[in-house]
Amino acid sequence: MADKKHAYAIILAGGEGTRFVPYSTPEKPKQFLNVIDEKRTMIQQAYDRISRFVPGERCFVATNDRYEGLVAEQLPDIPKENVIGAGDRTRVEAHPQPRSRGRDALHACGSLYPRYGERG
């Protein structure tokens, strides 16, 4: 990445982890669990990898409304306004259907345009 000042990252973290039952539950799906590392959850590990290239203020998390608190708890460096919840009508609907990652990414990117426009 030559020009990092216009780089943004979106972490998709809205799924309920239904394929990882019984460890993953609708209340705390796999992205919020310590699955691979005893100290860091999967979402924290994703952030650790991307934050080497993109600072927290330009990282976004597309999630389900019910997980916004878990995101804030586990990723305190990401500003609250950068957490894109499914029901937040001031922003775009992030997770309209389960297992729709492409659509989720498109919706999340669409929410960045009003904020950053052509300069992003």
Secondary structure as GFF3:
##gff-version 3
##sequence-region A 1 120
A	DSSP	three_ten_helix	4	6	.	.	.	ID=ss1
A	DSSP	beta_strand	9	12	.	.	.	ID=ss2
A	DSSP	three_ten_helix	18	20	.	.	.	ID=ss3
A	DSSP	three_ten_helix	30	32	.	.	.	ID=ss4
A	DSSP	alpha_helix	42	50	.	.	.	ID=ss5
A	DSSP	three_ten_helix	56	58	.	.	.	ID=ss6
A	DSSP	beta_strand	59	63	.	.	.	ID=ss7
A	DSSP	three_ten_helix	65	67	.	.	.	ID=ss8
A	DSSP	alpha_helix	68	74	.	.	.	ID=ss9
A	DSSP	three_ten_helix	80	82	.	.	.	ID=ss10
A	DSSP	beta_strand	83	85	.	.	.	ID=ss11
A	DSSP	alpha_helix	101	116	.	.	.	ID=ss12
A	DSSP	three_ten_helix	117	119	.	.	.	ID=ss13
###
